[in-house]
Amino acid sequence: MIKEPQRGNEPQITQISQMIKRIKICVICVICGLFKISAFCVICGLSYVSCDQAQEHTAPPIYDRDSASAMISYGVNTLISDSGVIKYRIVTERWDINTVRQPTRWTFEKGVFFEQFDEKFHVQAYIQADTAWYFDQQKLWHLRGRVHIRNVNGLVYTSEELFWDGMRHELYSNVFSRVVTPERQLEGTYFLSDERMTHYTVSNSKGSFEESDMTGDDDKKDEPATTSPADTAKAPEPILRPKLEKSRRHTTP
């Protein structure tokens, strides 16, 4: 014979089930707490170990605004004027103009070739170099690498570096230079000349000349022989061309 459960025990069963649920919740909380504590301990340990090891400090990238050109042109063939008069024709593969960097400059990294004109637009000289800089504020050209100049008088100048000062209207170089004309050939370690290269100086030089340039025998042979007495009047002193001042060597920053 089956006995029915007593109804008085139901509240006790409910309380026991609630206690079991609470115990489960407490166990879960304890487990979660232990997991968090262990994770925190691991992170602290790693940070402590990393502090003992040497670290490489990397600086943030530097964006140099001065290195950016205001204009870059490719395949240039143009005319340049000065005071309203066309002075040069420039031919270059690449032309950079930087107006932010001081001093402001034009850069010809791929080489440059240009013609120099006179007031009547006649070609006076051809100039070529592997690299060139033009500082527009100082009107200074800096040519470097296989510098080659030829003017209308047949003069040929070659060097590895040449400066062209537009304010002083002179050319100069502090490296080995070579000057070849139809009459003579000069080589030296210092060169100074006017813009037209009609008056120039080469120091520490060596070269070859025609004998007439040194002795003037050809002029004496052309003079007729005379028996008249020598002229006692005082001849005027020759006007000597003023010497060009030696310029300091400029360096490109």
Backbone bond lengths (Angstrom), bond angles and torsions (degrees), N, CA, C in turn:
res aa  C-N    CA-C-N  psi(-1)  N-CA   C-N-CA  omega(-1)  CA-C   N-CA-C  phi
1 M - - - 1.451 - - 1.524 107.87 -
2 I 1.405 114.88 126.81 1.482 120.73 -174.99 1.505 108.91 -87.35
3 K 1.373 111.87 135.96 1.460 117.86 178.15 1.524 110.01 -100.82
4 E 1.273 115.65 136.55 1.474 120.73 176.40 1.516 109.83 -75.69
5 P 1.375 116.17 144.82 1.469 118.04 178.56 1.508 111.28 -65.82
6 Q 1.268 112.53 148.31 1.461 117.22 -179.00 1.534 109.58 -76.63
7 R 1.305 114.29 134.71 1.470 119.73 -178.82 1.525 112.31 -71.29
8 G 1.231 120.19 -16.12 1.468 120.75 -178.83 1.513 113.50 -73.63
9 N 1.360 118.78 -16.31 1.474 122.04 -178.52 1.530 113.43 -88.37
10 E 1.307 119.75 -8.42 1.466 121.80 -178.47 1.537 112.47 -60.79
11 P 1.302 121.40 -44.44 1.482 119.14 178.14 1.511 112.94 -60.17
12 Q 1.307 118.37 -34.89 1.465 119.69 179.34 1.524 110.98 -67.66
13 I 1.333 116.51 -39.88 1.475 119.59 178.87 1.525 110.56 -63.77
14 T 1.307 116.92 -40.31 1.484 120.84 179.10 1.511 110.41 -63.41
15 Q 1.283 118.75 -43.19 1.460 121.93 179.35 1.515 110.85 -63.69
16 I 1.346 116.53 -40.35 1.470 119.14 -179.97 1.526 110.59 -64.22
17 S 1.339 117.45 -41.53 1.467 120.17 179.73 1.529 111.60 -65.45
18 Q 1.309 116.32 -37.87 1.472 119.24 177.78 1.517 110.93 -66.47
19 M 1.315 117.38 -38.25 1.460 120.38 178.26 1.529 110.70 -65.09
20 I 1.334 114.74 -39.25 1.477 118.16 178.93 1.534 110.11 -63.01
21 K 1.346 116.64 -41.43 1.464 119.89 178.67 1.529 111.01 -62.79
22 R 1.326 116.81 -42.62 1.460 120.61 179.16 1.519 111.25 -62.46
23 I 1.361 114.80 -40.51 1.475 118.51 179.14 1.527 110.32 -62.62
24 K 1.344 115.99 -42.34 1.461 119.83 178.58 1.533 111.00 -61.09
25 I 1.324 116.13 -43.51 1.474 119.73 179.66 1.523 110.57 -62.87
26 C 1.307 116.89 -41.37 1.470 120.30 179.42 1.523 111.07 -64.00
27 V 1.348 114.79 -41.92 1.473 118.40 178.96 1.524 110.69 -61.80
28 I 1.349 116.01 -43.05 1.479 119.71 179.42 1.523 110.44 -62.70
29 C 1.323 117.21 -42.95 1.470 120.76 179.71 1.521 110.97 -62.27
30 V 1.337 115.16 -41.45 1.465 118.94 179.89 1.524 110.68 -63.61
31 I 1.345 115.59 -42.26 1.469 119.58 -179.97 1.541 110.63 -63.16
32 C 1.342 114.83 -45.08 1.480 118.49 178.53 1.519 110.99 -61.90
33 G 1.321 116.22 -40.67 1.462 118.57 179.05 1.515 112.33 -63.11
34 L 1.355 114.71 -42.97 1.466 118.24 178.39 1.530 111.48 -62.93
35 F 1.341 117.26 -38.09 1.455 120.96 179.75 1.538 110.55 -65.22
36 K 1.328 117.15 -43.03 1.465 120.28 178.64 1.517 111.22 -63.84
37 I 1.338 115.80 -41.96 1.461 118.98 -179.66 1.521 110.77 -64.08
38 S 1.333 117.31 -40.75 1.463 120.27 -179.73 1.526 110.87 -67.24
39 A 1.344 117.18 -40.21 1.469 120.12 178.23 1.524 110.47 -63.82
40 F 1.324 116.70 -42.04 1.455 120.46 178.11 1.522 111.66 -61.87
41 C 1.334 115.98 -40.66 1.465 119.96 178.98 1.522 111.29 -65.23
42 V 1.328 116.51 -38.66 1.473 119.63 178.54 1.519 110.94 -64.63
43 I 1.335 117.22 -43.78 1.479 120.71 180.00 1.522 110.82 -63.47
44 C 1.329 116.12 -42.52 1.464 119.11 178.89 1.524 110.94 -63.23
45 G 1.338 115.99 -39.88 1.460 119.24 179.34 1.512 111.89 -64.44
46 L 1.333 116.89 -41.93 1.466 120.24 178.89 1.518 111.02 -65.26
47 S 1.313 116.79 -41.53 1.472 119.37 179.34 1.523 110.73 -65.39
48 Y 1.298 117.27 -36.32 1.467 120.19 178.43 1.527 110.23 -66.08
49 V 1.344 115.38 -42.36 1.463 118.69 179.06 1.515 110.70 -65.51
50 S 1.360 116.71 -41.12 1.458 119.58 -179.11 1.512 111.37 -67.32
51 C 1.308 119.25 -30.60 1.461 121.21 177.91 1.521 111.50 -67.63
52 D 1.330 116.46 -32.83 1.460 119.00 179.25 1.516 112.59 -73.05
53 Q 1.356 118.25 -25.79 1.449 120.75 -178.06 1.524 110.55 -84.13
54 A 1.366 115.84 152.07 1.468 121.25 179.13 1.518 110.18 -71.35
55 Q 1.328 116.81 135.31 1.449 122.18 -179.61 1.522 109.68 -114.23
56 E 1.306 115.30 144.99 1.463 121.36 176.93 1.520 108.87 -92.80
57 H 1.314 115.76 118.94 1.464 121.22 -178.16 1.530 108.68 -90.99
58 T 1.301 116.61 113.86 1.456 122.96 -177.93 1.520 109.37 -101.16
59 A 1.320 115.72 124.61 1.454 119.97 179.77 1.527 110.21 -78.60
60 P 1.303 117.61 154.07 1.474 120.23 178.24 1.523 110.10 -66.64
61 P 1.327 118.10 156.46 1.471 120.78 -179.05 1.514 111.64 -63.21
62 I 1.322 114.53 145.41 1.465 121.36 179.51 1.519 108.16 -107.06
63 Y 1.299 116.78 122.94 1.449 121.77 178.00 1.527 108.01 -102.96
64 D 1.345 114.95 100.68 1.455 120.95 -176.35 1.526 109.35 -78.63
65 R 1.314 115.56 107.67 1.456 119.74 -179.79 1.521 111.45 -67.37
66 D 1.349 116.81 -27.06 1.455 119.37 -179.09 1.527 112.15 -68.63
67 S 1.324 117.18 -22.84 1.459 119.43 -176.56 1.519 112.26 -79.51
68 A 1.304 118.41 -10.67 1.462 121.47 -178.26 1.524 109.85 -88.04
69 S 1.317 116.17 129.91 1.462 121.16 179.80 1.521 110.06 -84.13
70 A 1.324 115.08 145.01 1.466 119.26 177.69 1.517 111.01 -72.80
71 M 1.340 117.17 -28.90 1.461 120.90 179.02 1.517 109.37 -150.38
72 I 1.322 117.87 138.46 1.458 124.23 174.50 1.518 107.23 -128.98
73 S 1.334 115.67 122.80 1.459 121.13 -179.89 1.521 109.13 -120.52
74 Y 1.328 115.94 144.97 1.461 122.38 -179.69 1.535 109.37 -120.57
75 G 1.339 114.17 145.06 1.468 118.98 178.97 1.509 112.64 60.71
76 V 1.346 116.86 56.39 1.462 121.85 -172.66 1.522 109.82 -92.35
77 N 1.333 115.48 136.02 1.471 123.96 170.49 1.518 106.19 -144.18
78 T 1.336 117.02 95.98 1.458 120.55 -170.09 1.519 110.70 -141.10
79 L 1.336 115.36 164.28 1.458 122.90 177.68 1.522 109.39 -104.37
80 I 1.344 116.27 140.36 1.463 122.80 -179.85 1.520 108.09 -116.43
81 S 1.321 116.32 130.63 1.467 121.35 -179.95 1.517 110.10 -110.82
82 D 1.329 115.90 154.86 1.460 123.11 176.91 1.518 107.99 -135.40
83 S 1.339 115.82 118.12 1.476 122.08 -177.77 1.527 110.73 58.90
84 G 1.317 116.64 38.37 1.452 121.17 177.17 1.513 115.07 81.46
85 V 1.336 117.91 2.32 1.464 122.17 -179.50 1.516 108.29 -115.35
86 I 1.330 117.51 129.60 1.461 121.44 179.29 1.522 108.74 -69.67
87 K 1.330 116.70 123.90 1.458 122.09 -175.99 1.527 112.95 -112.09
88 Y 1.347 118.07 -35.06 1.454 120.03 -172.28 1.526 110.77 -138.74
89 R 1.303 114.05 156.11 1.458 122.89 164.99 1.531 107.45 -118.08
90 I 1.317 117.76 121.43 1.461 122.41 -176.75 1.529 109.14 -107.40
91 V 1.330 115.04 131.01 1.453 122.43 175.13 1.524 106.83 -126.29
92 T 1.334 116.75 120.73 1.457 120.75 -178.00 1.514 109.84 -152.62
93 E 1.317 115.65 157.26 1.466 121.07 177.96 1.517 111.33 -80.01
94 R 1.330 117.35 -35.14 1.465 120.60 -179.79 1.517 109.15 -144.65
95 W 1.343 114.87 136.78 1.460 122.12 -177.32 1.527 107.92 -132.99
96 D 1.368 116.41 114.62 1.462 122.19 178.71 1.530 108.93 -107.08
97 I 1.313 115.80 132.88 1.468 121.60 176.13 1.525 108.04 -117.82
98 N 1.330 116.76 118.95 1.462 122.57 -179.56 1.522 108.25 -118.52
99 T 1.345 115.81 113.56 1.463 121.41 -179.54 1.516 112.54 -102.53
100 V 1.347 117.66 -0.17 1.469 121.33 -179.81 1.516 110.46 -97.23
101 R 1.308 116.95 -43.44 1.459 121.11 -178.98 1.522 110.03 -66.35
102 Q 1.317 115.38 140.67 1.461 120.93 -178.37 1.521 111.20 -108.72
103 P 1.332 117.88 128.40 1.470 125.18 -3.96 1.522 111.51 -74.65
104 T 1.332 116.76 155.04 1.455 120.95 178.94 1.522 109.79 -63.84
105 R 1.337 116.56 149.64 1.460 119.04 -171.37 1.523 111.78 -155.58
106 W 1.330 113.58 159.82 1.458 122.64 165.60 1.519 106.52 -106.95
107 T 1.319 117.03 140.00 1.464 121.57 -178.27 1.521 109.24 -123.90
108 F 1.327 115.14 132.85 1.462 122.13 177.15 1.530 107.14 -123.76
109 E 1.326 116.23 83.64 1.461 120.94 -175.46 1.528 112.63 -76.61
110 K 1.313 117.50 -23.53 1.462 121.69 -177.80 1.524 112.54 -96.46
111 G 1.327 117.02 15.22 1.455 119.99 -179.82 1.518 111.69 96.26
112 V 1.342 115.17 162.97 1.459 120.39 -178.59 1.529 109.05 -150.26
113 F 1.314 115.16 146.09 1.462 122.44 173.66 1.521 106.85 -136.07
114 F 1.330 117.25 128.28 1.449 117.45 177.09 1.518 111.33 -145.89
115 E 1.326 113.30 156.43 1.457 123.26 179.03 1.520 108.60 -106.58
116 Q 1.315 115.80 143.16 1.455 121.75 177.98 1.520 108.80 -107.92
117 F 1.345 116.19 130.71 1.454 121.59 -177.17 1.526 110.26 -112.32
118 D 1.337 115.47 155.99 1.460 120.69 172.32 1.530 109.12 -93.30
119 E 1.349 116.55 -169.51 1.461 120.11 -176.39 1.524 112.46 -66.06
120 K 1.345 117.57 -24.20 1.467 121.78 -179.31 1.523 111.87 -97.72
121 F 1.324 116.70 14.68 1.465 123.73 177.28 1.527 111.64 65.92
122 H 1.331 116.37 31.19 1.451 121.63 173.52 1.528 109.10 -93.42
123 V 1.322 117.11 139.70 1.456 121.47 -179.15 1.534 109.22 -69.50
124 Q 1.327 115.58 126.41 1.455 121.90 179.07 1.520 112.71 -104.70
125 A 1.320 117.61 -30.83 1.464 120.05 -177.27 1.520 109.83 -161.52
126 Y 1.343 113.76 156.19 1.457 122.56 172.33 1.526 107.63 -116.25
127 I 1.321 117.02 132.52 1.460 122.10 -176.81 1.523 108.52 -129.30
128 Q 1.335 115.60 137.41 1.462 121.04 -178.50 1.521 109.08 -143.57
129 A 1.361 116.97 143.76 1.462 122.73 178.14 1.516 109.23 -156.92
130 D 1.334 115.82 154.82 1.467 120.92 179.12 1.520 112.04 -71.97
131 T 1.324 117.40 -36.40 1.471 122.83 179.89 1.517 108.40 -141.68
132 A 1.331 116.16 146.70 1.469 119.55 -179.40 1.516 109.67 -150.21
133 W 1.333 114.80 148.58 1.468 123.80 171.79 1.523 107.81 -129.00
134 Y 1.322 115.46 140.62 1.456 120.66 175.49 1.522 108.12 -125.98
135 F 1.335 116.56 117.08 1.461 122.95 178.26 1.521 107.15 -94.09
136 D 1.340 115.47 101.63 1.460 120.10 -169.55 1.520 113.30 -65.90
137 Q 1.325 118.24 -31.94 1.465 119.54 -179.63 1.524 111.84 -69.51
138 Q 1.330 117.43 -37.45 1.464 121.80 178.11 1.528 112.60 -90.87
139 K 1.335 117.21 -7.86 1.470 122.61 -175.36 1.529 109.66 53.84
140 L 1.311 115.03 48.61 1.464 121.49 -175.69 1.526 109.46 -119.88
141 W 1.330 115.50 125.78 1.461 122.42 172.71 1.518 109.28 -98.25
142 H 1.323 115.86 136.67 1.462 122.13 173.94 1.520 107.32 -123.01
143 L 1.320 116.80 109.57 1.457 123.23 -179.11 1.517 108.66 -105.16
144 R 1.330 116.52 137.38 1.463 120.33 -178.07 1.530 109.95 -144.75
145 G 1.325 114.94 138.07 1.451 121.10 175.80 1.519 112.90 88.31
146 R 1.328 116.59 104.88 1.468 123.26 177.25 1.524 112.09 49.96
147 V 1.323 114.82 55.74 1.466 120.71 178.05 1.528 108.38 -74.03
148 H 1.328 116.19 129.77 1.466 121.38 -176.97 1.529 108.28 -136.89
149 I 1.341 116.45 126.84 1.466 121.86 179.91 1.527 108.12 -130.46
150 R 1.326 115.81 138.04 1.467 122.09 173.94 1.528 107.87 -137.56
151 N 1.339 117.36 127.36 1.457 120.31 179.42 1.526 110.44 -109.18
152 V 1.335 115.72 179.54 1.467 120.76 -174.55 1.517 112.12 -71.36
153 N 1.336 117.99 -17.41 1.463 121.13 179.64 1.520 112.68 -84.85
154 G 1.319 117.64 1.83 1.450 120.85 179.68 1.507 114.40 88.66
155 L 1.319 118.35 5.20 1.458 121.69 178.31 1.521 109.69 -76.59
156 V 1.317 116.02 135.04 1.462 122.44 178.14 1.523 108.31 -122.30
157 Y 1.319 116.31 124.97 1.471 122.46 -179.92 1.518 108.29 -118.28
158 T 1.343 116.32 133.91 1.465 122.29 176.70 1.519 109.51 -134.70
159 S 1.326 116.29 142.16 1.460 122.34 178.45 1.516 107.89 -167.10
160 E 1.337 115.52 177.02 1.456 121.45 175.76 1.522 112.42 -99.44
161 E 1.333 117.12 -9.95 1.471 120.13 -179.80 1.514 108.99 -158.49
162 L 1.329 115.27 139.84 1.465 120.36 -179.97 1.523 108.63 -152.32
163 F 1.334 115.39 140.99 1.464 122.64 175.32 1.525 108.35 -113.65
164 W 1.332 114.77 140.37 1.461 121.50 179.52 1.522 107.43 -125.46
165 D 1.314 116.51 106.39 1.460 122.82 -177.41 1.519 108.47 -92.54
166 G 1.342 115.74 109.66 1.457 119.69 -179.07 1.514 113.63 -75.71
167 M 1.333 118.36 -20.49 1.461 120.29 177.89 1.527 111.36 -79.93
168 R 1.314 117.24 -39.80 1.466 120.68 177.71 1.525 112.41 -89.85
169 H 1.320 116.85 -8.45 1.461 122.12 179.58 1.526 110.87 56.82
170 E 1.326 115.38 53.08 1.456 119.82 -179.83 1.526 110.16 -147.14
171 L 1.317 114.52 157.05 1.453 123.92 174.72 1.514 108.32 -114.03
172 Y 1.340 117.07 142.55 1.459 119.13 178.11 1.516 110.36 -154.80
173 S 1.325 114.85 156.59 1.458 121.82 179.74 1.518 108.72 -151.59
174 N 1.334 115.69 144.14 1.455 121.87 178.95 1.527 112.53 -109.96
175 V 1.314 117.14 13.74 1.453 121.60 177.69 1.533 108.57 -119.00
176 F 1.325 114.94 176.83 1.456 119.38 -176.83 1.530 110.48 -58.92
177 S 1.335 115.50 130.39 1.459 121.82 -178.76 1.522 109.48 -132.33
178 R 1.322 114.79 155.27 1.466 120.70 179.95 1.518 108.87 -134.79
179 V 1.327 115.39 130.28 1.458 122.07 179.99 1.521 107.83 -122.32
180 V 1.324 116.20 125.49 1.471 121.80 -179.98 1.521 107.98 -125.49
181 T 1.324 116.49 125.25 1.458 123.85 175.04 1.522 108.52 -123.57
182 P 1.330 118.85 170.16 1.464 119.68 176.41 1.527 113.71 -60.35
183 E 1.343 118.73 -21.43 1.459 120.79 -177.18 1.520 114.16 -103.35
184 R 1.334 118.15 -25.47 1.460 119.21 -171.62 1.524 110.92 -151.54
185 Q 1.326 113.59 170.07 1.456 121.60 177.58 1.516 108.40 -141.07
186 L 1.337 116.74 128.31 1.461 121.85 -176.55 1.516 109.59 -129.23
187 E 1.346 114.73 146.31 1.455 122.05 174.53 1.523 108.14 -138.13
188 G 1.315 117.10 139.67 1.458 120.55 -179.98 1.515 111.56 -167.49
189 T 1.328 115.08 173.23 1.465 121.08 -177.67 1.516 112.94 -98.91
190 Y 1.335 118.18 -1.02 1.464 120.90 175.14 1.517 108.08 -141.94
191 F 1.345 115.39 133.38 1.454 121.50 -177.46 1.516 109.15 -131.83
192 L 1.339 115.96 136.81 1.464 122.33 178.58 1.517 108.09 -144.51
193 S 1.347 115.82 132.55 1.455 119.00 -175.68 1.518 109.92 -154.37
194 D 1.343 115.87 162.99 1.452 120.16 170.15 1.527 108.94 -79.81
195 E 1.338 116.37 174.97 1.451 119.93 -174.67 1.527 112.53 -65.60
196 R 1.324 118.41 -33.49 1.459 121.75 -179.43 1.522 112.33 -83.51
197 M 1.338 116.93 -6.14 1.458 123.07 179.66 1.527 111.52 57.51
198 T 1.334 115.35 38.79 1.468 120.64 173.99 1.522 111.52 -96.95
199 H 1.324 117.95 -25.16 1.463 123.59 175.43 1.526 107.30 -126.30
200 Y 1.299 116.97 115.25 1.458 120.33 -176.21 1.521 110.02 -141.54
201 T 1.318 114.73 160.67 1.458 123.06 -179.14 1.519 108.83 -132.43
202 V 1.328 115.80 134.53 1.454 122.45 175.66 1.520 107.42 -126.57
203 S 1.327 117.28 116.83 1.458 121.06 -178.39 1.528 109.97 -105.70
204 N 1.352 114.43 164.42 1.471 121.19 -173.69 1.531 109.32 50.75
205 S 1.302 114.82 48.00 1.453 120.68 -166.18 1.517 112.05 -107.39
206 K 1.306 112.98 167.26 1.448 123.56 169.36 1.515 106.16 -147.30
207 G 1.358 116.04 151.17 1.449 118.02 -178.28 1.507 111.80 178.90
208 S 1.311 114.87 -172.94 1.461 121.75 -178.68 1.521 109.06 -129.19
209 F 1.350 115.80 143.67 1.451 122.82 -178.97 1.527 108.48 -133.48
210 E 1.326 114.20 160.24 1.446 118.64 168.06 1.522 109.17 -75.14
211 E 1.317 116.14 148.95 1.465 120.16 -176.08 1.517 111.36 -61.82
212 S 1.315 116.43 -32.81 1.468 119.34 -179.07 1.516 112.07 -66.37
213 D 1.359 117.40 -26.33 1.462 119.66 178.79 1.520 111.39 -66.63
214 M 1.331 117.23 -28.77 1.460 120.62 -176.67 1.518 112.84 -95.38
215 T 1.358 117.70 -36.76 1.466 120.43 -174.44 1.514 113.40 -103.97
216 G 1.354 116.91 -26.58 1.458 119.16 -177.70 1.518 112.72 71.16
217 D 1.351 118.57 27.91 1.455 121.10 -178.39 1.516 112.03 -67.20
218 D 1.329 117.38 -32.58 1.454 119.25 -178.70 1.515 111.71 -63.49
219 D 1.338 116.70 -36.45 1.458 119.89 179.10 1.520 111.10 -68.09
220 K 1.359 117.11 -36.14 1.453 120.35 -179.49 1.519 111.74 -70.22
221 K 1.368 116.43 -34.18 1.455 119.05 179.35 1.516 111.77 -67.13
222 D 1.316 117.31 -31.79 1.463 120.60 -178.58 1.511 112.18 -77.33
223 E 1.348 119.60 -18.04 1.458 122.24 -177.96 1.530 109.74 -77.39
224 P 1.350 119.40 132.55 1.470 121.15 177.67 1.527 110.72 -72.28
225 A 1.348 114.49 147.65 1.462 119.18 178.85 1.517 110.03 -77.13
226 T 1.321 118.83 132.20 1.468 124.02 -179.40 1.507 109.16 -131.32
227 T 1.352 114.22 154.27 1.471 120.49 178.77 1.510 111.60 -110.42
228 S 1.348 116.20 6.58 1.460 118.98 -179.13 1.519 109.06 -69.95
229 P 1.342 116.52 152.14 1.466 118.88 179.57 1.518 111.30 -65.34
230 A 1.294 114.87 153.45 1.458 120.16 -179.14 1.501 111.62 -65.81
231 D 1.295 116.46 146.18 1.468 122.42 179.69 1.516 108.36 -73.44
232 T 1.339 114.35 125.69 1.465 118.59 -178.74 1.520 112.63 -92.87
233 A 1.339 117.01 -3.17 1.467 119.23 179.26 1.520 109.41 -69.19
234 K 1.313 114.87 144.10 1.452 120.71 -178.09 1.522 109.96 -76.51
235 A 1.308 116.62 123.21 1.465 121.27 -179.77 1.525 109.89 -77.92
236 P 1.328 117.29 145.98 1.481 118.89 178.89 1.516 110.38 -67.50
237 E 1.324 115.24 145.78 1.463 120.23 179.04 1.526 110.27 -70.70
238 P 1.326 117.59 139.37 1.470 119.19 -179.73 1.517 111.74 -66.39
239 I 1.299 114.80 144.73 1.465 120.90 178.54 1.521 108.03 -83.44
240 L 1.288 116.74 114.34 1.453 121.78 -177.97 1.513 109.68 -86.37
241 R 1.300 114.92 140.12 1.456 120.39 176.05 1.518 109.51 -70.23
242 P 1.331 118.24 130.60 1.487 119.30 179.88 1.507 110.53 -62.27
243 K 1.324 114.65 141.51 1.459 120.45 -179.85 1.519 110.23 -73.45
244 L 1.312 114.23 140.39 1.461 119.33 175.81 1.515 109.63 -75.66
245 E 1.308 115.31 138.34 1.457 119.53 -179.98 1.525 109.85 -71.69
246 K 1.301 114.84 142.26 1.458 120.99 178.50 1.522 109.35 -74.86
247 S 1.308 115.26 121.91 1.472 120.69 -177.60 1.502 110.59 -88.18
248 R 1.288 114.78 150.71 1.450 119.50 174.87 1.516 110.32 -72.62
249 R 1.284 113.95 150.19 1.457 118.90 -179.73 1.510 109.35 -76.07
250 H 1.326 115.00 131.37 1.455 121.45 178.87 1.517 108.51 -95.83
251 T 1.289 116.10 146.86 1.478 122.02 176.39 1.510 108.94 -123.25
252 T 1.330 115.46 142.06 1.455 120.84 178.47 1.511 111.07 -82.55
253 P 1.329 119.14 125.10 1.470 120.42 -178.74 1.502 111.66 -73.00
